[in-house]
């Protein structure tokens, strides 16, 4: 985090968080909920565990900033933010989905494929949001 101010890091976090939360809310709340219910509905809670979800979001965005946004700011490259964000999303969501596919009896390969693509997209978008928000402070 060479030479980046606290304000820049805070802007990077806020920008990443807003994009990630907004897109994931739309995805999980409206666009993909029917798909998830049809594929793995028997595994879903009636209502999500909000505390667990909140902890995930808070820490995941730290990862987006640390692994994608900060290096992109240091390189002064929005392309770096996008590519590193996509890579992080594919790794993180891939770990979750492939582990579930390998260990859970009724896990859907379709969910793994869709989630993997979603993870790459949403993390790349969040990294771009964090990058551009942080650039406003420099």
VEXMARKE-46192 format. One record per atom (N, C-alpha, C, O): residue number from 1; residue in three letters; atom name; x, y, z. Coordinates in pm, 1 decimal. Layout:
N
> k  r  a  u  v  w
> NUM  Ala  CA  X  Y  Z
...
This chain:
138
> k  r  a  u  v  w
> 1  Unk  N  83.3  -118.1  0.0
> 1  Unk  CA  0.0  0.0  0.0
> 1  Unk  C  87.6  124.2  0.0
> 1  Unk  O  62.1  223.1  68.7
> 2  Unk  N  189.5  113.7  -78.8
> 2  Unk  CA  293.5  215.1  -84.3
> 2  Unk  C  237.6  353.0  -116.1
> 2  Unk  O  185.0  377.0  -224.8
> 3  Unk  N  250.0  442.7  -19.5
> 3  Unk  CA  217.8  582.3  -41.3
> 3  Unk  C  70.6  617.6  -52.5
> 3  Unk  O  39.2  732.3  -84.3
> 4  Unk  N  -18.9  527.3  -28.7
> 4  Unk  CA  -161.2  559.1  -38.9
> 4  Unk  C  -212.0  606.5  96.4
> 4  Unk  O  -186.1  543.9  199.2
> 5  Unk  N  -283.5  715.8  95.2
> 5  Unk  CA  -335.4  772.5  219.4
> 5  Unk  C  -452.8  690.1  271.3
> 5  Unk  O  -513.0  611.1  198.6
> 6  Unk  N  -483.3  710.9  398.7
> 6  Unk  CA  -599.0  645.5  458.8
> 6  Unk  C  -726.0  683.9  384.0
> 6  Unk  O  -812.9  599.5  362.1
> 7  Unk  N  -737.5  811.2  344.5
> 7  Unk  CA  -854.7  857.3  270.0
> 7  Unk  C  -869.8  787.8  136.1
> 7  Unk  O  -981.1  756.4  93.9
> 8  Unk  N  -758.2  763.9  69.6
> 8  Unk  CA  -761.3  693.0  -58.5
> 8  Unk  C  -806.2  548.8  -38.9
> 8  Unk  O  -886.8  496.6  -116.0
> 9  Unk  N  -752.6  484.3  66.2
> 9  Unk  CA  -791.3  345.9  95.6
> 9  Unk  C  -938.2  337.2  135.5
> 9  Unk  O  -1008.9  244.1  96.9
> 10  Unk  N  -982.7  434.5  212.5
> 10  Unk  CA  -1123.5  438.0  252.9
> 10  Unk  C  -1213.9  456.5  130.5
> 10  Unk  O  -1318.4  392.4  119.8
> 11  Unk  N  -1173.3  543.6  39.5
> 11  Unk  CA  -1250.6  564.3  -84.0
> 11  Unk  C  -1251.8  437.5  -168.7
> 11  Unk  O  -1353.8  402.5  -228.2
> 12  Unk  N  -1137.6  368.8  -173.8
> 12  Unk  CA  -1129.9  243.0  -248.9
> 12  Unk  C  -1225.3  140.2  -189.7
> 12  Unk  O  -1295.8  70.2  -262.3
> 13  Unk  N  -1226.8  131.9  -55.8
> 13  Unk  CA  -1316.0  37.3  11.1
> 13  Unk  C  -1461.8  74.6  -14.3
> 13  Unk  O  -1543.1  -10.7  -50.0
> 14  Unk  N  -1494.0  201.6  4.1
> 14  Unk  CA  -1632.7  246.1  -13.3
> 14  Unk  C  -1679.6  223.8  -156.3
> 14  Unk  O  -1790.3  174.4  -178.0
> 15  Unk  N  -1597.1  259.3  -253.8
> 15  Unk  CA  -1634.5  240.8  -394.1
> 15  Unk  C  -1655.3  94.6  -428.6
> 15  Unk  O  -1751.6  59.2  -496.6
> 16  Unk  N  -1564.4  9.3  -381.4
> 16  Unk  CA  -1577.8  -134.6  -405.6
> 16  Unk  C  -1701.7  -190.1  -337.6
> 16  Unk  O  -1776.4  -268.5  -396.3
> 17  Unk  N  -1723.0  -148.7  -212.8
> 17  Unk  CA  -1836.2  -200.5  -134.8
> 17  Unk  C  -1969.0  -162.3  -197.7
> 17  Unk  O  -2057.9  -246.6  -210.1
> 18  Unk  N  -1983.9  -37.3  -237.4
> 18  Unk  CA  -2110.8  8.0  -295.5
> 18  Unk  C  -2143.3  -71.7  -421.8
> 18  Unk  O  -2256.1  -117.6  -439.5
> 19  Unk  N  -2044.7  -87.8  -508.8
> 19  Unk  CA  -2068.5  -162.0  -633.0
> 19  Unk  C  -2099.1  -308.3  -602.5
> 19  Unk  O  -2194.3  -364.9  -656.4
> 20  Unk  N  -2017.9  -369.5  -515.6
> 20  Unk  CA  -2038.2  -510.5  -484.1
> 20  Unk  C  -2174.4  -534.8  -420.1
> 20  Unk  O  -2248.5  -623.5  -462.5
> 21  Unk  N  -2207.1  -456.0  -317.8
> 21  Unk  CA  -2334.9  -473.3  -247.3
> 21  Unk  C  -2452.7  -452.1  -341.0
> 21  Unk  O  -2546.8  -531.4  -341.7
> 22  Unk  N  -2447.8  -345.7  -419.9
> 22  Unk  CA  -2559.9  -314.0  -508.7
> 22  Unk  C  -2582.1  -425.4  -610.9
> 22  Unk  O  -2694.2  -473.0  -628.7
> 23  Unk  N  -2474.5  -466.4  -677.6
> 23  Unk  CA  -2488.7  -570.7  -779.6
> 23  Unk  C  -2530.7  -704.2  -718.7
> 23  Unk  O  -2615.6  -774.0  -774.1
> 24  Unk  N  -2471.3  -739.7  -604.9
> 24  Unk  CA  -2505.7  -867.2  -543.4
> 24  Unk  C  -2649.4  -867.2  -490.5
> 24  Unk  O  -2717.3  -969.7  -494.8
> 25  Unk  N  -2695.1  -753.1  -441.0
> 25  Unk  CA  -2834.0  -740.9  -394.7
> 25  Unk  C  -2930.7  -763.5  -510.4
> 25  Unk  O  -3028.7  -836.8  -496.9
> 26  Unk  N  -2902.9  -700.6  -623.4
> 26  Unk  CA  -2988.0  -717.5  -741.1
> 26  Unk  C  -2982.5  -862.1  -789.9
> 26  Unk  O  -3085.5  -921.2  -822.4
> 27  Unk  N  -2862.7  -918.3  -795.0
> 27  Unk  CA  -2844.3  -1055.1  -842.4
> 27  Unk  C  -2917.1  -1155.8  -753.0
> 27  Unk  O  -2998.9  -1235.2  -799.4
> 28  Unk  N  -2884.8  -1150.1  -623.5
> 28  Unk  CA  -2941.2  -1249.0  -531.0
> 28  Unk  C  -3087.5  -1223.3  -497.8
> 28  Unk  O  -3163.6  -1317.0  -473.6
> 29  Unk  N  -3126.5  -1097.4  -496.8
> 29  Unk  CA  -3262.0  -1063.8  -457.1
> 29  Unk  C  -3364.9  -1071.0  -567.9
> 29  Unk  O  -3483.1  -1093.3  -541.8
> 30  Unk  N  -3320.9  -1052.4  -692.0
> 30  Unk  CA  -3417.5  -1042.8  -800.6
> 30  Unk  C  -3384.6  -1129.1  -922.9
> 30  Unk  O  -3470.1  -1203.9  -970.4
> 31  Unk  N  -3263.4  -1119.3  -973.2
> 31  Unk  CA  -3231.3  -1183.7  -1100.2
> 31  Unk  C  -3212.1  -1334.4  -1090.8
> 31  Unk  O  -3262.7  -1408.5  -1175.2
> 32  Unk  N  -3139.9  -1380.8  -989.5
> 32  Unk  CA  -3101.1  -1522.3  -986.7
> 32  Unk  C  -3171.9  -1605.2  -880.6
> 32  Unk  O  -3149.0  -1725.9  -872.2
> 33  Unk  N  -3256.3  -1544.4  -800.3
> 33  Unk  CA  -3318.1  -1617.6  -689.9
> 33  Unk  C  -3400.3  -1737.5  -739.5
> 33  Unk  O  -3397.8  -1843.3  -676.6
> 34  Unk  N  -3471.0  -1722.9  -848.1
> 34  Unk  CA  -3548.4  -1834.3  -902.9
> 34  Unk  C  -3458.5  -1948.4  -947.8
> 34  Unk  O  -3489.9  -2065.5  -926.7
> 35  Unk  N  -3348.1  -1914.0  -1008.9
> 35  Unk  CA  -3250.8  -2014.5  -1052.2
> 35  Unk  C  -3196.0  -2091.7  -933.0
> 35  Unk  O  -3192.2  -2214.7  -933.9
> 36  Unk  N  -3153.2  -2017.8  -829.3
> 36  Unk  CA  -3099.4  -2085.2  -710.8
> 36  Unk  C  -3205.3  -2172.6  -643.7
> 36  Unk  O  -3175.4  -2283.6  -599.5
> 37  Unk  N  -3326.4  -2123.9  -636.4
> 37  Unk  CA  -3434.2  -2202.8  -574.3
> 37  Unk  C  -3461.1  -2331.1  -652.8
> 37  Unk  O  -3482.4  -2437.2  -594.2
> 38  Unk  N  -3459.9  -2320.6  -784.3
> 38  Unk  CA  -3488.2  -2440.2  -864.4
> 38  Unk  C  -3373.0  -2540.6  -859.1
> 38  Unk  O  -3396.2  -2661.3  -865.7
> 39  Unk  N  -3251.7  -2493.1  -847.7
> 39  Unk  CA  -3135.1  -2582.1  -849.1
> 39  Unk  C  -3097.6  -2636.4  -711.0
> 39  Unk  O  -3064.3  -2754.2  -697.6
> 40  Unk  N  -3102.8  -2551.2  -608.6
> 40  Unk  CA  -3057.1  -2592.9  -475.0
> 40  Unk  C  -3150.5  -2545.3  -364.4
> 40  Unk  O  -3109.3  -2528.8  -249.6
> 41  Unk  N  -3275.8  -2523.7  -400.1
> 41  Unk  CA  -3372.8  -2472.2  -303.6
> 41  Unk  C  -3382.3  -2553.1  -176.0
> 41  Unk  O  -3402.8  -2497.4  -68.2
> 42  Unk  N  -3367.7  -2683.7  -187.4
> 42  Unk  CA  -3374.9  -2770.3  -69.7
> 42  Unk  C  -3257.6  -2748.0  26.4
> 42  Unk  O  -3263.2  -2791.3  141.5
> 43  Unk  N  -3153.2  -2681.8  -19.1
> 43  Unk  CA  -3036.9  -2653.2  65.3
> 43  Unk  C  -3041.6  -2512.0  125.8
> 43  Unk  O  -2965.8  -2481.6  217.9
> 44  Unk  N  -3129.1  -2427.2  74.9
> 44  Unk  CA  -3133.1  -2287.6  117.0
> 44  Unk  C  -3208.9  -2269.3  247.7
> 44  Unk  O  -3308.0  -2337.3  274.2
> 45  Unk  N  -3160.2  -2175.7  328.7
> 45  Unk  CA  -3234.5  -2135.3  447.4
> 45  Unk  C  -3359.1  -2059.5  404.6
> 45  Unk  O  -3363.6  -2002.9  295.3
> 46  Unk  N  -3459.9  -2058.3  490.6
> 46  Unk  CA  -3580.2  -1980.3  460.9
> 46  Unk  C  -3544.5  -1831.9  450.6
> 46  Unk  O  -3592.8  -1761.2  362.2
> 47  Unk  N  -3459.1  -1786.0  542.4
> 47  Unk  CA  -3407.7  -1648.3  538.0
> 47  Unk  C  -3256.7  -1654.9  554.7
> 47  Unk  O  -3207.2  -1732.6  636.4
> 48  Unk  N  -3182.6  -1574.8  478.9
> 48  Unk  CA  -3036.6  -1578.5  490.0
> 48  Unk  C  -2988.9  -1537.3  629.6
> 48  Unk  O  -3055.8  -1460.3  698.5
> 49  Unk  N  -2874.2  -1588.8  669.9
> 49  Unk  CA  -2809.1  -1549.8  793.6
> 49  Unk  C  -2740.5  -1415.8  767.7
> 49  Unk  O  -2632.3  -1411.5  709.1
> 50  Unk  N  -2802.5  -1308.4  810.7
> 50  Unk  CA  -2756.3  -1173.1  779.2
> 50  Unk  C  -2619.6  -1144.0  842.3
> 50  Unk  O  -2537.0  -1075.9  781.4
> 51  Unk  N  -2595.3  -1194.0  961.5
> 51  Unk  CA  -2465.8  -1170.9  1026.6
> 51  Unk  C  -2353.8  -1237.6  946.3
> 51  Unk  O  -2251.5  -1175.1  918.5
> 52  Unk  N  -2373.0  -1362.8  909.7
> 52  Unk  CA  -2271.3  -1433.0  830.9
> 52  Unk  C  -2248.9  -1363.3  696.9
> 52  Unk  O  -2134.9  -1348.2  652.7
> 53  Unk  N  -2357.0  -1320.9  632.5
> 53  Unk  CA  -2344.4  -1249.4  504.6
> 53  Unk  C  -2269.1  -1118.3  523.3
> 53  Unk  O  -2182.9  -1083.7  442.5
> 54  Unk  N  -2301.6  -1045.2  630.0
> 54  Unk  CA  -2233.3  -918.4  657.2
> 54  Unk  C  -2084.6  -936.1  678.5
> 54  Unk  O  -2004.4  -857.8  627.8
> 55  Unk  N  -2047.3  -1038.9  753.7
> 55  Unk  CA  -1905.0  -1066.5  777.3
> 55  Unk  C  -1836.6  -1099.2  645.1
> 55  Unk  O  -1727.3  -1049.5  617.9
> 56  Unk  N  -1900.0  -1182.5  562.7
> 56  Unk  CA  -1843.5  -1213.0  431.2
> 56  Unk  C  -1820.6  -1085.7  350.3
> 56  Unk  O  -1710.8  -1064.0  299.1
> 57  Unk  N  -1922.8  -1001.5  338.2
> 57  Unk  CA  -1911.2  -880.3  257.1
> 57  Unk  C  -1801.0  -789.0  308.1
> 57  Unk  O  -1721.2  -738.7  229.1
> 58  Unk  N  -1795.3  -766.8  438.6
> 58  Unk  CA  -1692.7  -678.5  494.6
> 58  Unk  C  -1552.5  -727.8  463.9
> 58  Unk  O  -1467.1  -649.7  422.1
> 59  Unk  N  -1528.0  -856.7  484.1
> 59  Unk  CA  -1394.6  -911.3  461.0
> 59  Unk  C  -1363.0  -928.6  313.0
> 59  Unk  O  -1249.2  -907.0  271.5
> 60  Unk  N  -1460.8  -966.7  234.0
> 60  Unk  CA  -1436.2  -986.2  91.5
> 60  Unk  C  -1395.3  -854.9  24.8
> 60  Unk  O  -1306.6  -852.9  -60.6
> 61  Unk  N  -1459.4  -747.3  63.6
> 61  Unk  CA  -1424.7  -617.6  4.8
> 61  Unk  C  -1282.6  -577.2  45.0
> 61  Unk  O  -1212.3  -514.2  -34.0
> 62  Unk  N  -1239.8  -612.2  165.6
> 62  Unk  CA  -1099.8  -589.0  204.1
> 62  Unk  C  -1008.2  -662.9  106.7
> 62  Unk  O  -907.0  -608.2  62.9
> 63  Unk  N  -1043.0  -786.3  73.0
> 63  Unk  CA  -965.3  -862.5  -24.3
> 63  Unk  C  -963.5  -797.6  -161.3
> 63  Unk  O  -859.2  -793.3  -226.5
> 64  Unk  N  -1076.8  -747.4  -205.4
> 64  Unk  CA  -1084.4  -679.5  -335.4
> 64  Unk  C  -990.8  -559.0  -336.6
> 64  Unk  O  -916.5  -538.0  -432.5
> 65  Unk  N  -995.0  -480.7  -229.8
> 65  Unk  CA  -909.3  -361.7  -222.3
> 65  Unk  C  -762.4  -402.5  -218.1
> 65  Unk  O  -680.5  -348.3  -292.2
> 66  Unk  N  -729.1  -497.9  -131.5
> 66  Unk  CA  -589.4  -537.4  -114.7
> 66  Unk  C  -528.4  -607.7  -234.1
> 66  Unk  O  -412.5  -583.7  -268.1
> 67  Unk  N  -605.0  -693.8  -297.7
> 67  Unk  CA  -550.9  -774.2  -406.9
> 67  Unk  C  -573.3  -716.6  -545.7
> 67  Unk  O  -503.7  -754.9  -639.7
> 68  Unk  N  -667.5  -626.7  -560.6
> 68  Unk  CA  -696.6  -573.1  -693.8
> 68  Unk  C  -682.5  -421.8  -701.0
> 68  Unk  O  -614.1  -370.4  -789.5
> 69  Unk  N  -746.6  -349.3  -608.9
> 69  Unk  CA  -751.2  -203.0  -620.9
> 69  Unk  C  -615.8  -138.8  -589.4
> 69  Unk  O  -567.4  -56.3  -666.8
> 70  Unk  N  -555.2  -175.1  -478.1
> 70  Unk  CA  -427.2  -112.5  -440.3
> 70  Unk  C  -320.0  -137.3  -546.7
> 70  Unk  O  -253.8  -42.2  -588.3
> 71  Unk  N  -300.4  -261.8  -592.5
> 71  Unk  CA  -200.8  -279.8  -699.2
> 71  Unk  C  -234.0  -200.8  -826.1
> 71  Unk  O  -144.2  -151.6  -894.5
> 72  Unk  N  -362.0  -189.2  -856.8
> 72  Unk  CA  -402.8  -112.8  -975.4
> 72  Unk  C  -373.8  36.0  -957.0
> 72  Unk  O  -331.6  103.6  -1050.8
> 73  Unk  N  -396.6  86.4  -836.2
> 73  Unk  CA  -364.8  227.2  -809.0
> 73  Unk  C  -215.6  250.9  -820.5
> 73  Unk  O  -172.3  351.1  -877.5
> 74  Unk  N  -136.5  158.5  -766.2
> 74  Unk  CA  8.7  172.3  -775.4
> 74  Unk  C  57.1  165.7  -919.7
> 74  Unk  O  154.0  232.5  -955.7
> 75  Unk  N  -9.2  86.0  -1002.3
> 75  Unk  CA  24.4  75.3  -1144.4
> 75  Unk  C  -45.1  182.6  -1227.9
> 75  Unk  O  -16.4  198.0  -1346.6
> 76  Unk  N  -136.2  256.4  -1165.7
> 76  Unk  CA  -218.0  356.7  -1234.0
> 76  Unk  C  -288.3  297.3  -1356.6
> 76  Unk  O  -281.7  350.7  -1467.3
> 77  Unk  N  -356.4  183.2  -1331.7
> 77  Unk  CA  -417.7  110.4  -1441.8
> 77  Unk  C  -553.1  53.8  -1402.2
> 77  Unk  O  -562.0  -35.9  -1318.4
> 78  Unk  N  -658.7  107.3  -1463.2
> 78  Unk  CA  -790.8  52.6  -1438.3
> 78  Unk  C  -803.4  -87.9  -1494.8
> 78  Unk  O  -882.4  -168.1  -1445.0
> 79  Unk  N  -725.6  -118.4  -1599.1
> 79  Unk  CA  -726.8  -252.7  -1656.7
> 79  Unk  C  -674.6  -352.9  -1554.0
> 79  Unk  O  -726.3  -464.0  -1542.8
> 80  Unk  N  -571.0  -312.5  -1478.5
> 80  Unk  CA  -518.2  -398.6  -1372.6
> 80  Unk  C  -627.9  -427.8  -1270.5
> 80  Unk  O  -644.9  -542.2  -1228.4
> 81  Unk  N  -702.0  -324.9  -1231.0
> 81  Unk  CA  -810.8  -343.4  -1134.1
> 81  Unk  C  -912.1  -443.6  -1187.2
> 81  Unk  O  -953.8  -534.0  -1114.8
> 82  Unk  N  -951.1  -428.7  -1310.7
> 82  Unk  CA  -1051.5  -517.2  -1370.2
> 82  Unk  C  -1001.4  -661.3  -1377.4
> 82  Unk  O  -1070.1  -753.4  -1333.2
> 83  Unk  N  -882.3  -680.6  -1432.7
> 83  Unk  CA  -828.8  -815.6  -1451.0
> 83  Unk  C  -802.3  -882.7  -1316.4
> 83  Unk  O  -835.8  -999.7  -1297.7
> 84  Unk  N  -742.2  -809.1  -1222.6
> 84  Unk  CA  -715.6  -866.4  -1089.8
> 84  Unk  C  -846.1  -895.3  -1016.1
> 84  Unk  O  -855.5  -995.2  -944.7
> 85  Unk  N  -945.7  -810.3  -1032.1
> 85  Unk  CA  -1075.7  -833.3  -970.2
> 85  Unk  C  -1142.9  -957.6  -1026.4
> 85  Unk  O  -1196.0  -1039.4  -951.3
> 86  Unk  N  -1140.7  -971.7  -1157.4
> 86  Unk  CA  -1198.3  -1091.1  -1219.9
> 86  Unk  C  -1125.6  -1215.9  -1170.9
> 86  Unk  O  -1189.2  -1315.3  -1135.8
> 87  Unk  N  -992.7  -1210.8  -1168.3
> 87  Unk  CA  -914.4  -1326.2  -1122.7
> 87  Unk  C  -947.9  -1361.3  -978.2
> 87  Unk  O  -967.9  -1478.4  -946.1
> 88  Unk  N  -954.2  -1261.3  -890.9
> 88  Unk  CA  -988.0  -1286.4  -751.2
> 88  Unk  C  -1127.6  -1348.0  -740.1
> 88  Unk  O  -1147.7  -1442.5  -663.7
> 89  Unk  N  -1222.7  -1295.7  -814.7
> 89  Unk  CA  -1358.1  -1349.8  -811.5
> 89  Unk  C  -1363.8  -1493.8  -857.9
> 89  Unk  O  -1433.7  -1575.7  -798.2
> 90  Unk  N  -1291.2  -1525.4  -963.6
> 90  Unk  CA  -1288.8  -1662.9  -1012.7
> 90  Unk  C  -1225.0  -1756.6  -910.1
> 90  Unk  O  -1271.4  -1869.0  -890.7
> 91  Unk  N  -1119.8  -1710.6  -845.5
> 91  Unk  CA  -1052.9  -1792.8  -743.8
> 91  Unk  C  -1143.0  -1812.0  -622.5
> 91  Unk  O  -1163.6  -1924.8  -577.6
> 92  Unk  N  -1196.5  -1703.4  -569.5
> 92  Unk  CA  -1276.9  -1711.5  -447.0
> 92  Unk  C  -1407.0  -1789.1  -469.2
> 92  Unk  O  -1437.4  -1882.2  -394.7
> 93  Unk  N  -1482.3  -1751.1  -569.9
> 93  Unk  CA  -1609.0  -1819.4  -595.9
> 93  Unk  C  -1583.7  -1962.1  -645.1
> 93  Unk  O  -1660.3  -2053.3  -614.2
> 94  Unk  N  -1476.1  -1980.7  -721.5
> 94  Unk  CA  -1441.1  -2114.1  -767.4
> 94  Unk  C  -1407.4  -2207.4  -653.0
> 94  Unk  O  -1445.0  -2324.5  -654.5
> 95  Unk  N  -1336.3  -2155.5  -553.6
> 95  Unk  CA  -1303.3  -2237.0  -436.2
> 95  Unk  C  -1429.8  -2283.5  -367.3
> 95  Unk  O  -1443.9  -2401.4  -334.6
> 96  Unk  N  -1520.9  -2192.1  -345.6
> 96  Unk  CA  -1647.9  -2225.2  -280.5
> 96  Unk  C  -1728.3  -2325.7  -362.7
> 96  Unk  O  -1770.9  -2429.3  -311.5
> 97  Unk  N  -1748.0  -2294.5  -488.4
> 97  Unk  CA  -1835.3  -2376.7  -571.6
> 97  Unk  C  -1776.9  -2512.7  -606.0
> 97  Unk  O  -1849.2  -2612.3  -606.6
> 98  Unk  N  -1649.1  -2518.6  -634.3
> 98  Unk  CA  -1588.9  -2647.5  -667.0
> 98  Unk  C  -1579.4  -2737.2  -543.3
> 98  Unk  O  -1592.3  -2859.2  -553.4
> 99  Unk  N  -1556.7  -2675.7  -426.0
> 99  Unk  CA  -1557.8  -2753.9  -301.9
> 99  Unk  C  -1697.0  -2811.2  -277.4
> 99  Unk  O  -1711.0  -2928.3  -242.2
> 100  Unk  N  -1799.9  -2728.6  -296.1
> 100  Unk  CA  -1937.0  -2778.3  -280.6
> 100  Unk  C  -1968.0  -2888.3  -381.3
> 100  Unk  O  -2030.6  -2988.7  -347.2
> 101  Unk  N  -1924.5  -2869.4  -503.6
> 101  Unk  CA  -1948.8  -2969.3  -607.8
> 101  Unk  C  -1877.9  -3100.8  -573.3
> 101  Unk  O  -1928.2  -3209.2  -602.9
> 102  Unk  N  -1761.8  -3089.5  -511.0
> 102  Unk  CA  -1683.7  -3209.1  -477.3
> 102  Unk  C  -1732.6  -3279.6  -350.8
> 102  Unk  O  -1706.7  -3398.6  -332.8
> 103  Unk  N  -1803.1  -3207.3  -262.9
> 103  Unk  CA  -1832.8  -3265.7  -131.8
> 103  Unk  C  -1980.7  -3277.4  -96.0
> 103  Unk  O  -2015.5  -3353.5  -5.7
> 104  Unk  N  -2066.8  -3205.6  -162.9
> 104  Unk  CA  -2208.8  -3207.3  -126.8
> 104  Unk  C  -2287.8  -3293.8  -223.9
> 104  Unk  O  -2271.7  -3283.6  -345.5
> 105  Unk  N  -2372.0  -3377.5  -169.5
> 105  Unk  CA  -2447.4  -3474.4  -248.5
> 105  Unk  C  -2538.5  -3407.4  -351.6
> 105  Unk  O  -2542.6  -3449.9  -467.0
> 106  Unk  N  -2610.1  -3305.2  -311.8
> 106  Unk  CA  -2709.7  -3246.3  -401.0
> 106  Unk  C  -2669.5  -3109.8  -456.8
> 106  Unk  O  -2756.1  -3030.6  -493.8
> 107  Unk  N  -2540.5  -3081.6  -463.2
> 107  Unk  CA  -2496.9  -2953.5  -518.7
> 107  Unk  C  -2507.8  -2959.3  -671.0
> 107  Unk  O  -2480.6  -3062.8  -731.7
> 108  Unk  N  -2547.0  -2849.1  -731.5
> 108  Unk  CA  -2570.3  -2842.8  -875.6
> 108  Unk  C  -2446.8  -2790.9  -949.8
> 108  Unk  O  -2389.1  -2688.8  -912.5
> 109  Unk  N  -2407.6  -2862.0  -1054.1
> 109  Unk  CA  -2295.8  -2814.1  -1135.3
> 109  Unk  C  -2334.2  -2685.3  -1207.8
> 109  Unk  O  -2248.2  -2602.4  -1237.2
> 110  Unk  N  -2465.0  -2668.4  -1237.1
> 110  Unk  CA  -2510.4  -2544.5  -1301.2
> 110  Unk  C  -2488.4  -2424.9  -1208.9
> 110  Unk  O  -2447.6  -2317.8  -1253.7
> 111  Unk  N  -2515.9  -2444.0  -1079.0
> 111  Unk  CA  -2493.1  -2336.7  -982.4
> 111  Unk  C  -2344.5  -2303.2  -977.4
> 111  Unk  O  -2307.5  -2185.9  -972.7
> 112  Unk  N  -2260.5  -2403.9  -978.4
> 112  Unk  CA  -2116.2  -2378.5  -976.8
> 112  Unk  C  -2073.4  -2296.8  -1098.0
> 112  Unk  O  -1997.3  -2201.0  -1084.4
> 113  Unk  N  -2120.9  -2333.1  -1214.7
> 113  Unk  CA  -2083.5  -2261.9  -1337.1
> 113  Unk  C  -2133.0  -2117.1  -1334.8
> 113  Unk  O  -2057.5  -2024.7  -1365.2
> 114  Unk  N  -2259.7  -2098.0  -1298.8
> 114  Unk  CA  -2317.4  -1963.3  -1294.8
> 114  Unk  C  -2249.1  -1878.6  -1187.3
> 114  Unk  O  -2216.0  -1762.3  -1210.5
> 115  Unk  N  -2228.6  -1937.8  -1070.2
> 115  Unk  CA  -2162.9  -1865.9  -959.9
> 115  Unk  C  -2021.2  -1824.4  -995.9
> 115  Unk  O  -1978.3  -1713.9  -962.7
> 116  Unk  N  -1949.4  -1911.0  -1062.6
> 116  Unk  CA  -1813.0  -1880.8  -1102.9
> 116  Unk  C  -1810.5  -1758.6  -1195.2
> 116  Unk  O  -1729.0  -1668.2  -1177.0
> 117  Unk  N  -1898.7  -1756.7  -1292.2
> 117  Unk  CA  -1907.7  -1641.6  -1382.7
> 117  Unk  C  -1951.0  -1515.9  -1307.7
> 117  Unk  O  -1896.3  -1407.8  -1329.3
> 118  Unk  N  -2050.0  -1531.2  -1219.0
> 118  Unk  CA  -2096.4  -1417.3  -1140.6
> 118  Unk  C  -1983.6  -1363.9  -1052.2
> 118  Unk  O  -1963.3  -1242.7  -1044.9
> 119  Unk  N  -1911.9  -1450.9  -986.6
> 119  Unk  CA  -1803.6  -1408.4  -898.8
> 119  Unk  C  -1697.5  -1328.5  -972.7
> 119  Unk  O  -1649.8  -1226.7  -922.5
> 120  Unk  N  -1660.7  -1373.7  -1090.9
> 120  Unk  CA  -1563.8  -1298.8  -1171.1
> 120  Unk  C  -1617.1  -1162.5  -1211.8
> 120  Unk  O  -1547.1  -1061.7  -1202.3
> 121  Unk  N  -1741.5  -1160.3  -1257.0
> 121  Unk  CA  -1801.6  -1034.2  -1300.6
> 121  Unk  C  -1816.1  -935.1  -1186.3
> 121  Unk  O  -1770.2  -821.4  -1197.0
> 122  Unk  N  -1879.6  -976.8  -1076.3
> 122  Unk  CA  -1910.2  -883.1  -968.0
> 122  Unk  C  -1782.4  -834.6  -898.1
> 122  Unk  O  -1774.5  -719.4  -855.5
> 123  Unk  N  -1683.8  -922.3  -886.7
> 123  Unk  CA  -1558.6  -880.7  -822.5
> 123  Unk  C  -1480.3  -787.5  -914.2
> 123  Unk  O  -1419.6  -691.4  -867.0
> 124  Unk  N  -1480.9  -814.0  -1042.4
> 124  Unk  CA  -1416.6  -721.7  -1136.9
> 124  Unk  C  -1483.2  -585.0  -1135.4
> 124  Unk  O  -1415.2  -482.5  -1136.4
> 125  Unk  N  -1615.1  -583.2  -1133.1
> 125  Unk  CA  -1689.0  -456.4  -1128.2
> 125  Unk  C  -1661.4  -381.9  -997.6
> 125  Unk  O  -1643.8  -260.1  -997.4
> 126  Unk  N  -1657.8  -455.7  -886.9
> 126  Unk  CA  -1629.5  -393.2  -756.7
> 126  Unk  C  -1488.8  -334.5  -754.3
> 126  Unk  O  -1467.8  -225.7  -700.6
> 127  Unk  N  -1393.6  -405.2  -811.6
> 127  Unk  CA  -1256.2  -353.9  -816.8
> 127  Unk  C  -1249.3  -225.9  -900.4
> 127  Unk  O  -1178.4  -131.9  -864.5
> 128  Unk  N  -1322.0  -222.5  -1010.5
> 128  Unk  CA  -1326.9  -99.6  -1091.0
> 128  Unk  C  -1390.5  14.9  -1013.0
> 128  Unk  O  -1341.8  127.9  -1017.3
> 129  Unk  N  -1498.6  -13.9  -942.2
> 129  Unk  CA  -1563.7  89.1  -861.2
> 129  Unk  C  -1470.6  143.4  -755.0
> 129  Unk  O  -1465.8  264.2  -732.0
> 130  Unk  N  -1396.8  55.5  -690.2
> 130  Unk  CA  -1300.1  98.6  -589.5
> 130  Unk  C  -1186.0  177.8  -649.2
> 130  Unk  O  -1140.7  276.5  -591.2
> 131  Unk  N  -1140.1  135.1  -764.3
> 131  Unk  CA  -1030.5  205.9  -832.9
> 131  Unk  C  -1072.0  348.6  -868.1
> 131  Unk  O  -999.4  443.8  -839.6
> 132  Unk  N  -1188.7  362.7  -929.9
> 132  Unk  CA  -1231.4  496.9  -972.2
> 132  Unk  C  -1266.9  585.5  -853.4
> 132  Unk  O  -1242.5  706.0  -857.6
> 133  Unk  N  -1323.1  529.1  -748.8
> 133  Unk  CA  -1351.4  608.6  -628.4
> 133  Unk  C  -1221.7  657.3  -564.5
> 133  Unk  O  -1212.2  772.1  -521.1
> 134  Unk  N  -1122.3  569.4  -559.2
> 134  Unk  CA  -993.1  608.2  -500.0
> 134  Unk  C  -920.8  712.1  -586.3
> 134  Unk  O  -854.4  801.4  -533.7
> 135  Unk  N  -933.8  700.3  -717.1
> 135  Unk  CA  -868.5  797.3  -807.5
> 135  Unk  C  -921.7  939.2  -785.3
> 135  Unk  O  -851.2  1036.6  -811.5
> 136  Unk  N  -1044.0  950.8  -737.8
> 136  Unk  CA  -1099.6  1083.0  -709.4
> 136  Unk  C  -1026.8  1151.7  -593.5
> 136  Unk  O  -1034.3  1273.7  -579.2
> 137  Unk  N  -956.1  1073.4  -510.7
> 137  Unk  CA  -886.9  1131.1  -394.9
> 137  Unk  C  -741.6  1165.6  -423.0
> 137  Unk  O  -678.3  1234.0  -342.7
> 138  Unk  N  -687.9  1120.2  -534.2
> 138  Unk  CA  -546.0  1146.0  -563.9
> 138  Unk  C  -526.6  1259.5  -660.5
> 138  Unk  O  -413.1  1292.7  -694.7
